[in-house]
Amino acid sequence: MLYAILAVDHPNSLAARQQARPAHLARLEALRDAGRLLLAGPHPAIDSPDPGAAGFSGSLIVAEFADLAAAEAWAAADPYQEAGVYCAVSVKPFKHVLP
């Protein structure tokens, strides 16, 4: 089943995000390579595709996991979690309708 992982960044966490980004992307690429990633990306803190020093306000990942517990465990082990980028993370079942 698909699950949406919704994360909210701590204020002023851009430096920690940048440092943990290679490890974060490696995990996402592994999901993609396994055919389990529907989409992933950050929420810019301002209305711009390149927010610069404003950074990001959070992230969204939609991926397939065996169950809610597996999705929650995967999210808890995210390098952004370990680096203190995220202040809150929620994991919810997701039903893909369109496109």
VMD Tcl script that builds the backbone (N, CA, C; Angstrom):
set m [mol new atoms 297]
animate dup $m
set s [atomselect $m all]
$s set {name element resname resid chain x y z} {
  {N N MET 1 A 0.842 -1.175 0.000}
  {CA C MET 1 A 0.000 0.000 0.000}
  {C C MET 1 A 0.889 1.241 0.000}
  {N N LEU 2 A 0.338 2.326 -0.542}
  {CA C LEU 2 A 1.071 3.596 -0.537}
  {C C LEU 2 A 0.856 4.334 0.779}
  {N N TYR 3 A 1.905 5.065 1.182}
  {CA C TYR 3 A 1.852 5.895 2.390}
  {C C TYR 3 A 2.465 7.251 2.084}
  {N N ALA 4 A 1.851 8.297 2.631}
  {CA C ALA 4 A 2.385 9.649 2.522}
  {C C ALA 4 A 3.147 9.960 3.802}
  {N N ILE 5 A 4.378 10.379 3.634}
  {CA C ILE 5 A 5.209 10.807 4.757}
  {C C ILE 5 A 5.308 12.320 4.650}
  {N N LEU 6 A 4.721 13.007 5.623}
  {CA C LEU 6 A 4.674 14.468 5.638}
  {C C LEU 6 A 5.568 14.956 6.774}
  {N N ALA 7 A 6.587 15.716 6.428}
  {CA C ALA 7 A 7.544 16.180 7.434}
  {C C ALA 7 A 7.575 17.698 7.475}
  {N N VAL 8 A 7.771 18.221 8.664}
  {CA C VAL 8 A 7.890 19.663 8.884}
  {C C VAL 8 A 9.290 19.939 9.416}
  {N N ASP 9 A 9.977 20.893 8.779}
  {CA C ASP 9 A 11.338 21.243 9.198}
  {C C ASP 9 A 11.339 22.145 10.424}
  {N N HIS 10 A 12.388 21.986 11.230}
  {CA C HIS 10 A 12.681 22.973 12.277}
  {C C HIS 10 A 13.054 24.284 11.589}
  {N N PRO 11 A 12.735 25.411 12.186}
  {CA C PRO 11 A 13.231 26.679 11.628}
  {C C PRO 11 A 14.761 26.666 11.580}
  {N N ASN 12 A 15.309 27.313 10.589}
  {CA C ASN 12 A 16.763 27.468 10.452}
  {C C ASN 12 A 17.509 26.138 10.385}
  {N N SER 13 A 16.920 25.151 9.704}
  {CA C SER 13 A 17.561 23.836 9.613}
  {C C SER 13 A 18.212 23.588 8.256}
  {N N LEU 14 A 18.373 24.639 7.449}
  {CA C LEU 14 A 18.898 24.461 6.100}
  {C C LEU 14 A 20.289 23.832 6.095}
  {N N ALA 15 A 21.173 24.270 6.966}
  {CA C ALA 15 A 22.534 23.712 6.984}
  {C C ALA 15 A 22.510 22.218 7.308}
  {N N ALA 16 A 21.703 21.820 8.269}
  {CA C ALA 16 A 21.589 20.399 8.616}
  {C C ALA 16 A 20.978 19.615 7.460}
  {N N ARG 17 A 20.000 20.208 6.790}
  {CA C ARG 17 A 19.374 19.570 5.625}
  {C C ARG 17 A 20.412 19.339 4.530}
  {N N GLN 18 A 21.200 20.355 4.228}
  {CA C GLN 18 A 22.205 20.237 3.168}
  {C C GLN 18 A 23.240 19.170 3.506}
  {N N GLN 19 A 23.633 19.089 4.764}
  {CA C GLN 19 A 24.638 18.110 5.160}
  {C C GLN 19 A 24.102 16.676 5.060}
  {N N ALA 20 A 22.844 16.470 5.417}
  {CA C ALA 20 A 22.263 15.121 5.412}
  {C C ALA 20 A 21.673 14.732 4.060}
  {N N ARG 21 A 21.614 15.664 3.119}
  {CA C ARG 21 A 20.927 15.426 1.842}
  {C C ARG 21 A 21.460 14.223 1.056}
  {N N PRO 22 A 22.772 14.022 0.914}
  {CA C PRO 22 A 23.222 12.849 0.137}
  {C C PRO 22 A 22.698 11.526 0.696}
  {N N ALA 23 A 22.710 11.362 1.990}
  {CA C ALA 23 A 22.211 10.119 2.596}
  {C C ALA 23 A 20.696 10.014 2.439}
  {N N HIS 24 A 19.997 11.134 2.579}
  {CA C HIS 24 A 18.541 11.165 2.398}
  {C C HIS 24 A 18.196 10.749 0.964}
  {N N LEU 25 A 18.876 11.336 -0.019}
  {CA C LEU 25 A 18.608 11.003 -1.419}
  {C C LEU 25 A 18.938 9.551 -1.741}
  {N N ALA 26 A 19.979 9.013 -1.137}
  {CA C ALA 26 A 20.348 7.615 -1.382}
  {C C ALA 26 A 19.217 6.678 -0.970}
  {N N ARG 27 A 18.567 6.964 0.147}
  {CA C ARG 27 A 17.443 6.125 0.586}
  {C C ARG 27 A 16.263 6.251 -0.367}
  {N N LEU 28 A 16.008 7.474 -0.842}
  {CA C LEU 28 A 14.921 7.676 -1.799}
  {C C LEU 28 A 15.223 6.977 -3.126}
  {N N GLU 29 A 16.466 7.047 -3.555}
  {CA C GLU 29 A 16.860 6.374 -4.799}
  {C C GLU 29 A 16.703 4.862 -4.676}
  {N N ALA 30 A 16.958 4.315 -3.497}
  {CA C ALA 30 A 16.766 2.879 -3.285}
  {C C ALA 30 A 15.287 2.518 -3.406}
  {N N LEU 31 A 14.400 3.348 -2.860}
  {CA C LEU 31 A 12.956 3.124 -3.025}
  {C C LEU 31 A 12.571 3.211 -4.499}
  {N N ARG 32 A 13.098 4.226 -5.174}
  {CA C ARG 32 A 12.813 4.400 -6.606}
  {C C ARG 32 A 13.281 3.180 -7.396}
  {N N ASP 33 A 14.496 2.740 -7.143}
  {CA C ASP 33 A 15.061 1.617 -7.884}
  {C C ASP 33 A 14.288 0.319 -7.634}
  {N N ALA 34 A 13.642 0.230 -6.468}
  {CA C ALA 34 A 12.822 -0.931 -6.151}
  {C C ALA 34 A 11.399 -0.790 -6.703}
  {N N GLY 35 A 11.110 0.327 -7.371}
  {CA C GLY 35 A 9.793 0.562 -7.936}
  {C C GLY 35 A 8.745 0.925 -6.902}
  {N N ARG 36 A 9.173 1.437 -5.744}
  {CA C ARG 36 A 8.242 1.713 -4.642}
  {C C ARG 36 A 8.004 3.200 -4.398}
  {N N LEU 37 A 8.704 4.079 -5.097}
  {CA C LEU 37 A 8.578 5.519 -4.862}
  {C C LEU 37 A 7.637 6.138 -5.891}
  {N N LEU 38 A 6.580 6.789 -5.422}
  {CA C LEU 38 A 5.665 7.490 -6.325}
  {C C LEU 38 A 6.139 8.921 -6.550}
  {N N LEU 39 A 6.489 9.616 -5.468}
  {CA C LEU 39 A 7.015 10.974 -5.577}
  {C C LEU 39 A 7.699 11.372 -4.283}
  {N N ALA 40 A 8.573 12.369 -4.391}
  {CA C ALA 40 A 9.270 12.885 -3.219}
  {C C ALA 40 A 9.801 14.273 -3.533}
  {N N GLY 41 A 9.780 15.125 -2.537}
  {CA C GLY 41 A 10.353 16.445 -2.726}
  {C C GLY 41 A 10.122 17.338 -1.523}
  {N N PRO 42 A 10.858 18.453 -1.483}
  {CA C PRO 42 A 10.736 19.396 -0.376}
  {C C PRO 42 A 9.692 20.475 -0.663}
  {N N HIS 43 A 9.272 21.136 0.400}
  {CA C HIS 43 A 8.389 22.296 0.305}
  {C C HIS 43 A 9.261 23.535 0.486}
  {N N PRO 44 A 9.477 24.344 -0.563}
  {CA C PRO 44 A 10.240 25.582 -0.387}
  {C C PRO 44 A 9.556 26.487 0.642}
  {N N ALA 45 A 10.356 27.167 1.440}
  {CA C ALA 45 A 9.818 28.041 2.490}
  {C C ALA 45 A 9.205 29.312 1.919}
  {N N ILE 46 A 9.548 29.630 0.677}
  {CA C ILE 46 A 8.975 30.786 0.001}
  {C C ILE 46 A 8.443 30.335 -1.358}
  {N N ASP 47 A 7.690 31.184 -2.009}
  {CA C ASP 47 A 7.076 30.845 -3.291}
  {C C ASP 47 A 8.100 30.950 -4.417}
  {N N SER 48 A 9.006 29.952 -4.442}
  {CA C SER 48 A 10.070 29.934 -5.438}
  {C C SER 48 A 10.603 28.519 -5.549}
  {N N PRO 49 A 10.896 28.052 -6.773}
  {CA C PRO 49 A 11.486 26.718 -6.897}
  {C C PRO 49 A 12.898 26.639 -6.318}
  {N N ASP 50 A 13.570 27.780 -6.190}
  {CA C ASP 50 A 14.895 27.844 -5.572}
  {C C ASP 50 A 14.837 28.861 -4.438}
  {N N PRO 51 A 14.522 28.406 -3.231}
  {CA C PRO 51 A 14.319 29.345 -2.128}
  {C C PRO 51 A 15.595 29.940 -1.542}
  {N N GLY 52 A 16.759 29.485 -2.000}
  {CA C GLY 52 A 18.015 30.030 -1.496}
  {C C GLY 52 A 18.117 29.909 0.012}
  {N N ALA 53 A 18.531 30.996 0.654}
  {CA C ALA 53 A 18.754 30.984 2.102}
  {C C ALA 53 A 17.470 30.801 2.902}
  {N N ALA 54 A 16.294 31.021 2.276}
  {CA C ALA 54 A 15.024 30.814 2.991}
  {C C ALA 54 A 14.827 29.340 3.320}
  {N N GLY 55 A 15.419 28.478 2.512}
  {CA C GLY 55 A 15.371 27.048 2.797}
  {C C GLY 55 A 14.025 26.417 2.523}
  {N N PHE 56 A 13.691 25.430 3.319}
  {CA C PHE 56 A 12.511 24.610 3.110}
  {C C PHE 56 A 11.709 24.508 4.391}
  {N N SER 57 A 10.416 24.263 4.222}
  {CA C SER 57 A 9.551 24.143 5.394}
  {C C SER 57 A 9.197 22.698 5.705}
  {N N GLY 58 A 9.588 21.770 4.838}
  {CA C GLY 58 A 9.288 20.367 5.071}
  {C C GLY 58 A 9.445 19.550 3.809}
  {N N SER 59 A 8.913 18.332 3.846}
  {CA C SER 59 A 9.048 17.400 2.727}
  {C C SER 59 A 7.806 16.539 2.613}
  {N N LEU 60 A 7.627 15.991 1.405}
  {CA C LEU 60 A 6.559 15.020 1.150}
  {C C LEU 60 A 7.166 13.843 0.399}
  {N N ILE 61 A 6.881 12.652 0.882}
  {CA C ILE 61 A 7.294 11.415 0.219}
  {C C ILE 61 A 6.051 10.536 0.129}
  {N N VAL 62 A 5.799 9.988 -1.040}
  {CA C VAL 62 A 4.731 8.998 -1.205}
  {C C VAL 62 A 5.382 7.748 -1.772}
  {N N ALA 63 A 5.287 6.668 -1.007}
  {CA C ALA 63 A 5.961 5.430 -1.404}
  {C C ALA 63 A 5.184 4.222 -0.910}
  {N N GLU 64 A 5.527 3.081 -1.486}
  {CA C GLU 64 A 4.873 1.828 -1.120}
  {C C GLU 64 A 5.651 1.130 -0.003}
  {N N PHE 65 A 4.892 0.693 1.001}
  {CA C PHE 65 A 5.455 -0.082 2.105}
  {C C PHE 65 A 4.514 -1.236 2.413}
  {N N ALA 66 A 5.002 -2.242 3.103}
  {CA C ALA 66 A 4.195 -3.418 3.426}
  {C C ALA 66 A 3.005 -3.052 4.306}
  {N N ASP 67 A 3.216 -2.114 5.225}
  {CA C ASP 67 A 2.149 -1.696 6.127}
  {C C ASP 67 A 2.551 -0.383 6.798}
  {N N LEU 68 A 1.653 0.148 7.598}
  {CA C LEU 68 A 1.895 1.430 8.262}
  {C C LEU 68 A 3.129 1.373 9.161}
  {N N ALA 69 A 3.292 0.285 9.878}
  {CA C ALA 69 A 4.450 0.164 10.772}
  {C C ALA 69 A 5.759 0.225 9.990}
  {N N ALA 70 A 5.802 -0.409 8.827}
  {CA C ALA 70 A 7.017 -0.379 8.003}
  {C C ALA 70 A 7.280 1.030 7.488}
  {N N ALA 71 A 6.233 1.745 7.088}
  {CA C ALA 71 A 6.393 3.123 6.619}
  {C C ALA 71 A 6.876 4.022 7.751}
  {N N GLU 72 A 6.318 3.848 8.931}
  {CA C GLU 72 A 6.736 4.652 10.090}
  {C C GLU 72 A 8.188 4.363 10.463}
  {N N ALA 73 A 8.590 3.115 10.407}
  {CA C ALA 73 A 9.976 2.751 10.725}
  {C C ALA 73 A 10.931 3.349 9.708}
  {N N TRP 74 A 10.554 3.294 8.427}
  {CA C TRP 74 A 11.398 3.877 7.385}
  {C C TRP 74 A 11.544 5.378 7.612}
  {N N ALA 75 A 10.436 6.051 7.905}
  {CA C ALA 75 A 10.466 7.498 8.130}
  {C C ALA 75 A 11.310 7.846 9.363}
  {N N ALA 76 A 11.219 7.053 10.401}
  {CA C ALA 76 A 11.965 7.328 11.633}
  {C C ALA 76 A 13.472 7.218 11.417}
  {N N ALA 77 A 13.895 6.419 10.435}
  {CA C ALA 77 A 15.324 6.221 10.174}
  {C C ALA 77 A 15.862 7.173 9.112}
  {N N ASP 78 A 15.058 8.120 8.676}
  {CA C ASP 78 A 15.502 9.064 7.643}
  {C C ASP 78 A 16.681 9.886 8.155}
  {N N PRO 79 A 17.698 10.089 7.344}
  {CA C PRO 79 A 18.836 10.912 7.766}
  {C C PRO 79 A 18.440 12.339 8.186}
  {N N TYR 80 A 17.381 12.876 7.621}
  {CA C TYR 80 A 16.924 14.194 8.066}
  {C C TYR 80 A 16.409 14.134 9.498}
  {N N GLN 81 A 15.786 13.039 9.871}
  {CA C GLN 81 A 15.356 12.863 11.264}
  {C C GLN 81 A 16.581 12.830 12.177}
  {N N GLU 82 A 17.549 12.020 11.808}
  {CA C GLU 82 A 18.745 11.845 12.622}
  {C C GLU 82 A 19.560 13.131 12.722}
  {N N ALA 83 A 19.498 13.985 11.681}
  {CA C ALA 83 A 20.245 15.250 11.669}
  {C C ALA 83 A 19.485 16.381 12.353}
  {N N GLY 84 A 18.256 16.121 12.795}
  {CA C GLY 84 A 17.482 17.159 13.466}
  {C C GLY 84 A 16.828 18.159 12.524}
  {N N VAL 85 A 16.677 17.796 11.263}
  {CA C VAL 85 A 16.020 18.689 10.299}
  {C C VAL 85 A 14.526 18.762 10.594}
  {N N TYR 86 A 13.899 17.618 10.830}
  {CA C TYR 86 A 12.456 17.566 11.017}
  {C C TYR 86 A 12.065 17.777 12.473}
  {N N CYS 87 A 11.020 18.585 12.678}
  {CA C CYS 87 A 10.464 18.735 14.023}
  {C C CYS 87 A 9.189 17.914 14.187}
  {N N ALA 88 A 8.581 17.511 13.076}
  {CA C ALA 88 A 7.373 16.685 13.135}
  {C C ALA 88 A 7.277 15.862 11.853}
  {N N VAL 89 A 6.835 14.619 12.006}
  {CA C VAL 89 A 6.642 13.732 10.860}
  {C C VAL 89 A 5.353 12.956 11.094}
  {N N SER 90 A 4.512 12.927 10.070}
  {CA C SER 90 A 3.317 12.085 10.138}
  {C C SER 90 A 3.337 11.144 8.937}
  {N N VAL 91 A 2.816 9.951 9.150}
  {CA C VAL 91 A 2.746 8.940 8.106}
  {C C VAL 91 A 1.288 8.510 8.010}
  {N N LYS 92 A 0.744 8.595 6.786}
  {CA C LYS 92 A -0.666 8.279 6.577}
  {C C LYS 92 A -0.822 7.386 5.357}
  {N N PRO 93 A -1.793 6.470 5.391}
  {CA C PRO 93 A -2.106 5.723 4.181}
  {C C PRO 93 A -2.513 6.698 3.076}
  {N N PHE 94 A -2.179 6.336 1.840}
  {CA C PHE 94 A -2.441 7.217 0.694}
  {C C PHE 94 A -3.068 6.390 -0.415}
  {N N LYS 95 A -4.162 6.900 -0.970}
  {CA C LYS 95 A -4.813 6.251 -2.104}
  {C C LYS 95 A -4.573 7.084 -3.348}
  {N N HIS 96 A -3.821 6.526 -4.289}
  {CA C HIS 96 A -3.497 7.208 -5.533}
  {C C HIS 96 A -4.705 7.125 -6.466}
  {N N VAL 97 A -5.235 8.284 -6.850}
  {CA C VAL 97 A -6.398 8.331 -7.731}
  {C C VAL 97 A -6.038 8.881 -9.104}
  {N N LEU 98 A -5.364 10.020 -9.166}
  {CA C LEU 98 A -5.005 10.649 -10.434}
  {C C LEU 98 A -3.555 11.113 -10.404}
  {N N PRO 99 A -2.867 11.276 -11.469}
  {CA C PRO 99 A -3.238 10.769 -12.795}
  {C C PRO 99 A -3.075 9.272 -12.860}
}
mol reanalyze $m
mol bondsrecalc $m
mol representation Tube
mol addrep $m
